[in-house]
Amino acid sequence: GNQISTSKYNLITFLPKNLFEQFRRLANAYFLFLLCLQLIPQISSLAPVTTILPLVFVLSLTAIKDASDDIARHRSDNQVNNRETKTVVENELVTRKWKDIKVGDMVRLENNEFVTADIVLISTSEPNSLCYIETAEFDGETNLKARQALEETCALEDHIDQLSNFDVGIEYESPNNNLERFEGNLTWKGKTLPLKNDNVLLHGTRLRNT
């Protein structure tokens, strides 16, 4: 699926995972070690409560903050995953949520719409199948970047019947962190056509002036 998840915890994993992360911090680990020593009467005459209370207080405050931050991430993920877009299915435009988009779906984007997933640009309604994207969320740049479909697929434009019957094979490199490079091949009608970065719209960019 196309579902994204930036959250760190769920209801089951929060307590053990959060405590594990907190005790990886040297200060918390030190106080835990000190508490263990205080539980041994032969070593310490201090009451364990003198260490337990401040340790529990610090752990609780941090856990509350971490939980609050993660709830915000869950809400943000849900908002993104439940955005709607249109896909071409059997000569019709069908509305689907982002999280339900699958590899191989033909997606139709409109002006000012966020790009649903990493998408190979097949055609646009503009001359020469050009389009423009905003990448501010990726690199902070506000200037628009041009993208263009392959010359061989430009003629499809926005004809739903042709796009619905578009039978194509795509091979591409493994996912990586380089946003400026893309290598792949599109096979259509017996021809293998090279795909470059200019032929791809990345997930989360935004279609503009198209």
C-alpha positions as a LaTeX table, in Angstrom:
\begin{tabular}{lrrr}
\hline
Residue & $x$ (\AA) & $y$ (\AA) & $z$ (\AA) \\
\hline
Gly1 & 0.00 & 0.00 & 0.00 \\
Asn2 & 0.84 & 3.69 & 0.00 \\
Gln3 & 0.32 & 4.30 & 3.71 \\
Ile4 & 2.93 & 6.38 & 5.52 \\
Ser5 & 3.83 & 6.19 & 9.20 \\
Thr6 & 6.11 & 8.66 & 10.95 \\
Ser7 & 4.96 & 7.76 & 14.46 \\
Lys8 & 7.24 & 5.89 & 16.85 \\
Tyr9 & 4.75 & 4.14 & 19.12 \\
Asn10 & 1.36 & 2.50 & 19.39 \\
Leu11 & $-0.71$ & 1.66 & 22.49 \\
Ile12 & 1.07 & $-1.66$ & 22.99 \\
Thr13 & 4.66 & $-0.59$ & 22.36 \\
Phe14 & 4.62 & 2.84 & 24.01 \\
Leu15 & 5.51 & 1.91 & 27.59 \\
Pro16 & 8.29 & $-0.65$ & 26.97 \\
Lys17 & 9.78 & 1.21 & 24.03 \\
Asn18 & 9.67 & 4.60 & 25.72 \\
Leu19 & 11.23 & 3.29 & 28.92 \\
Phe20 & 13.94 & 1.53 & 26.93 \\
Glu21 & 14.76 & 4.77 & 25.10 \\
Gln22 & 14.79 & 6.78 & 28.32 \\
Phe23 & 17.11 & 4.37 & 30.13 \\
Arg24 & 19.56 & 4.57 & 27.25 \\
Arg25 & 20.28 & 8.08 & 28.51 \\
Leu26 & 23.24 & 8.08 & 30.86 \\
Ala27 & 21.59 & 10.16 & 33.61 \\
Asn28 & 18.52 & 7.91 & 33.82 \\
Ala29 & 20.64 & 4.76 & 33.73 \\
Tyr30 & 22.77 & 6.15 & 36.57 \\
Phe31 & 19.75 & 6.82 & 38.78 \\
Leu32 & 18.40 & 3.35 & 38.04 \\
Phe33 & 21.73 & 1.83 & 39.04 \\
Leu34 & 21.73 & 3.96 & 42.20 \\
Leu35 & 18.21 & 2.77 & 43.01 \\
Cys36 & 19.29 & $-0.85$ & 42.67 \\
Leu37 & 22.12 & $-0.24$ & 45.13 \\
Gln38 & 19.75 & 1.40 & 47.61 \\
Leu39 & 17.60 & $-1.72$ & 47.59 \\
Ile40 & 20.51 & $-3.61$ & 49.17 \\
Pro41 & 20.60 & $-2.81$ & 52.92 \\
Gln42 & 24.24 & $-3.89$ & 53.27 \\
Ile43 & 25.32 & $-1.23$ & 50.76 \\
Ser44 & 23.07 & 1.77 & 51.43 \\
Ser45 & 21.21 & 3.07 & 54.43 \\
Leu46 & 19.21 & 5.57 & 52.36 \\
Ala47 & 15.56 & 4.90 & 51.69 \\
Pro48 & 14.96 & 3.95 & 48.02 \\
Val49 & 12.14 & 6.50 & 47.88 \\
Thr50 & 14.73 & 9.31 & 47.77 \\
Thr51 & 15.74 & 8.07 & 44.32 \\
Ile52 & 12.46 & 6.56 & 43.15 \\
Leu53 & 10.40 & 9.76 & 43.36 \\
Pro54 & 12.66 & 12.05 & 41.31 \\
Leu55 & 13.33 & 9.26 & 38.80 \\
Val56 & 9.63 & 8.53 & 38.33 \\
Phe57 & 8.93 & 12.26 & 38.06 \\
Val58 & 11.51 & 12.74 & 35.28 \\
Leu59 & 10.43 & 9.58 & 33.44 \\
Ser60 & 6.76 & 10.60 & 33.64 \\
Leu61 & 7.35 & 14.11 & 32.32 \\
Thr62 & 9.40 & 12.80 & 29.41 \\
Ala63 & 6.83 & 10.09 & 28.66 \\
Ile64 & 3.99 & 12.64 & 28.60 \\
Lys65 & 5.93 & 14.85 & 26.19 \\
Asp66 & 6.86 & 11.88 & 23.96 \\
Ala67 & 3.25 & 10.68 & 23.95 \\
Ser68 & 1.97 & 14.14 & 23.03 \\
Asp69 & 4.47 & 14.43 & 20.17 \\
Asp70 & 3.59 & 10.97 & 18.88 \\
Ile71 & $-0.15$ & 11.65 & 19.01 \\
Ala72 & 0.50 & 14.68 & 16.80 \\
Arg73 & 2.46 & 12.46 & 14.39 \\
His74 & $-0.40$ & 9.92 & 14.29 \\
Arg75 & $-2.89$ & 12.68 & 13.48 \\
Ser76 & $-0.64$ & 14.07 & 10.75 \\
Asp77 & $-0.19$ & 10.58 & 9.27 \\
Asn78 & $-3.94$ & 9.97 & 9.29 \\
Gln79 & $-4.57$ & 13.29 & 7.60 \\
Val80 & $-2.10$ & 12.49 & 4.82 \\
Asn81 & $-3.17$ & 8.85 & 4.40 \\
Asn82 & $-6.84$ & 9.85 & 4.09 \\
Arg83 & $-6.33$ & 12.51 & 1.45 \\
Glu84 & $-8.23$ & 11.69 & $-1.71$ \\
Thr85 & $-7.10$ & 11.47 & $-5.29$ \\
Lys86 & $-8.51$ & 10.13 & $-8.55$ \\
Thr87 & $-7.42$ & 6.96 & $-10.31$ \\
Val88 & $-8.32$ & 5.69 & $-13.76$ \\
Val89 & $-10.23$ & 2.40 & $-13.54$ \\
Glu90 & $-12.03$ & 0.82 & $-16.51$ \\
Asn91 & $-12.56$ & 4.09 & $-18.39$ \\
Glu92 & $-13.73$ & 5.91 & $-15.27$ \\
Leu93 & $-12.23$ & 8.21 & $-12.67$ \\
Val94 & $-12.52$ & 6.60 & $-9.24$ \\
Thr95 & $-11.81$ & 8.50 & $-6.01$ \\
Arg96 & $-9.45$ & 6.71 & $-3.65$ \\
Lys97 & $-7.61$ & 7.55 & $-0.48$ \\
Trp98 & $-3.86$ & 7.92 & $-0.64$ \\
Lys99 & $-3.33$ & 4.90 & 1.61 \\
Asp100 & $-5.23$ & 2.70 & $-0.88$ \\
Ile101 & $-3.08$ & 3.57 & $-3.89$ \\
Lys102 & $-1.11$ & 0.56 & $-5.16$ \\
Val103 & 1.85 & 0.07 & $-7.47$ \\
Gly104 & 0.57 & 0.11 & $-11.05$ \\
Asp105 & $-2.41$ & 2.41 & $-10.43$ \\
Met106 & $-2.99$ & 5.16 & $-12.98$ \\
Val107 & $-3.39$ & 8.37 & $-10.97$ \\
Arg108 & $-4.85$ & 11.61 & $-12.29$ \\
Leu109 & $-3.56$ & 14.76 & $-10.60$ \\
Glu110 & $-5.04$ & 18.24 & $-10.84$ \\
Asn111 & $-3.49$ & 21.68 & $-10.38$ \\
Asn112 & $-2.44$ & 22.48 & $-6.79$ \\
Glu113 & $-2.85$ & 18.84 & $-5.75$ \\
Phe114 & $-0.12$ & 17.12 & $-3.72$ \\
Val115 & 1.50 & 14.19 & $-5.49$ \\
Thr116 & 0.03 & 10.99 & $-4.10$ \\
Ala117 & 3.09 & 8.74 & $-4.42$ \\
Asp118 & 6.32 & 8.54 & $-6.41$ \\
Ile119 & 4.81 & 8.67 & $-9.89$ \\
Val120 & 6.10 & 8.27 & $-13.44$ \\
Leu121 & 4.63 & 11.08 & $-15.52$ \\
Ile122 & 2.80 & 9.58 & $-18.50$ \\
Ser123 & 1.12 & 12.66 & $-19.98$ \\
Thr124 & $-0.43$ & 16.01 & $-19.11$ \\
Ser125 & $-3.03$ & 18.33 & $-20.58$ \\
Glu126 & $-0.31$ & 20.92 & $-21.28$ \\
Pro127 & 1.58 & 21.29 & $-24.60$ \\
Asn128 & 4.53 & 18.86 & $-24.83$ \\
Ser129 & 3.22 & 17.15 & $-21.68$ \\
Leu130 & 4.98 & 19.59 & $-19.40$ \\
Cys131 & 4.05 & 20.20 & $-15.80$ \\
Tyr132 & 5.49 & 22.14 & $-12.88$ \\
Ile133 & 6.00 & 21.03 & $-9.32$ \\
Glu134 & 6.75 & 22.78 & $-6.05$ \\
Thr135 & 9.37 & 21.07 & $-3.90$ \\
Ala136 & 9.44 & 23.44 & $-0.92$ \\
Glu137 & 8.70 & 20.63 & 1.54 \\
Phe138 & 11.77 & 18.73 & 0.31 \\
Asp139 & 14.47 & 21.32 & $-0.24$ \\
Gly140 & 12.94 & 24.62 & 0.87 \\
Glu141 & 13.08 & 26.02 & $-2.66$ \\
Thr142 & 10.04 & 28.02 & $-3.72$ \\
Asn143 & 10.84 & 28.16 & $-7.43$ \\
Leu144 & 8.90 & 25.70 & $-9.57$ \\
Lys145 & 10.62 & 22.80 & $-11.30$ \\
Ala146 & 9.61 & 21.54 & $-14.73$ \\
Arg147 & 8.81 & 17.89 & $-15.37$ \\
Gln148 & 7.96 & 16.31 & $-18.70$ \\
Ala149 & 6.48 & 13.04 & $-19.87$ \\
Leu150 & 8.26 & 10.90 & $-22.44$ \\
Glu151 & 7.72 & 12.01 & $-26.01$ \\
Glu152 & 6.31 & 8.59 & $-26.86$ \\
Thr153 & 3.49 & 8.84 & $-24.28$ \\
Cys154 & 2.63 & 12.54 & $-24.70$ \\
Ala155 & $-0.20$ & 11.86 & $-27.13$ \\
Leu156 & $-2.22$ & 10.13 & $-24.42$ \\
Glu157 & $-2.85$ & 13.55 & $-22.86$ \\
Asp158 & $-5.86$ & 13.23 & $-20.52$ \\
His159 & $-7.90$ & 10.79 & $-22.63$ \\
Ile160 & $-9.37$ & 8.49 & $-20.00$ \\
Asp161 & $-10.12$ & 5.62 & $-22.40$ \\
Gln162 & $-6.52$ & 5.48 & $-23.64$ \\
Leu163 & $-5.04$ & 5.82 & $-20.18$ \\
Ser164 & $-7.31$ & 3.06 & $-18.89$ \\
Asn165 & $-5.90$ & 0.66 & $-21.49$ \\
Phe166 & $-2.30$ & 1.79 & $-21.05$ \\
Asp167 & $-0.36$ & $-1.47$ & $-20.67$ \\
Val168 & 3.21 & $-0.78$ & $-19.67$ \\
Gly169 & 6.11 & $-2.28$ & $-17.76$ \\
Ile170 & 8.42 & $-0.16$ & $-15.60$ \\
Glu171 & 11.77 & $-1.10$ & $-14.08$ \\
Tyr172 & 13.60 & 1.27 & $-11.77$ \\
Glu173 & 16.46 & 1.48 & $-9.31$ \\
Ser174 & 16.08 & 0.70 & $-5.61$ \\
Pro175 & 14.85 & 3.57 & $-3.39$ \\
Asn176 & 17.62 & 5.90 & $-2.24$ \\
Asn177 & 18.18 & 9.34 & $-0.69$ \\
Asn178 & 19.28 & 11.07 & $-3.89$ \\
Leu179 & 16.35 & 13.29 & $-4.91$ \\
Glu180 & 18.17 & 14.64 & $-7.96$ \\
Arg181 & 18.68 & 11.34 & $-9.77$ \\
Phe182 & 16.38 & 8.63 & $-11.05$ \\
Glu183 & 17.19 & 5.74 & $-13.36$ \\
Gly184 & 14.63 & 3.42 & $-14.88$ \\
Asn185 & 13.09 & 2.01 & $-18.03$ \\
Leu186 & 9.56 & 2.04 & $-19.39$ \\
Thr187 & 8.59 & $-0.75$ & $-21.79$ \\
Trp188 & 5.64 & $-0.01$ & $-24.08$ \\
Lys189 & 4.64 & $-1.41$ & $-27.45$ \\
Gly190 & 7.84 & $-3.41$ & $-27.65$ \\
Lys191 & 10.07 & $-0.39$ & $-27.02$ \\
Thr192 & 12.24 & 0.19 & $-23.96$ \\
Leu193 & 12.43 & 3.87 & $-23.10$ \\
Pro194 & 14.82 & 5.35 & $-20.51$ \\
Leu195 & 13.34 & 7.23 & $-17.56$ \\
Lys196 & 15.15 & 10.10 & $-15.86$ \\
Asn197 & 14.47 & 12.41 & $-12.94$ \\
Asp198 & 12.58 & 14.83 & $-15.21$ \\
Asn199 & 10.00 & 12.12 & $-15.89$ \\
Val200 & 9.14 & 11.51 & $-12.24$ \\
Leu201 & 6.96 & 13.29 & $-9.66$ \\
Leu202 & 8.00 & 12.59 & $-6.08$ \\
His203 & 5.56 & 11.89 & $-3.27$ \\
Gly204 & 4.68 & 15.05 & $-1.34$ \\
Thr205 & 5.60 & 17.55 & $-4.04$ \\
Arg206 & 2.80 & 19.75 & $-5.35$ \\
Leu207 & 1.50 & 20.25 & $-8.86$ \\
Arg208 & 1.44 & 23.92 & $-9.88$ \\
Asn209 & 0.37 & 25.94 & $-12.93$ \\
Thr210 & $-0.69$ & 22.79 & $-14.76$ \\
\hline
\end{tabular}
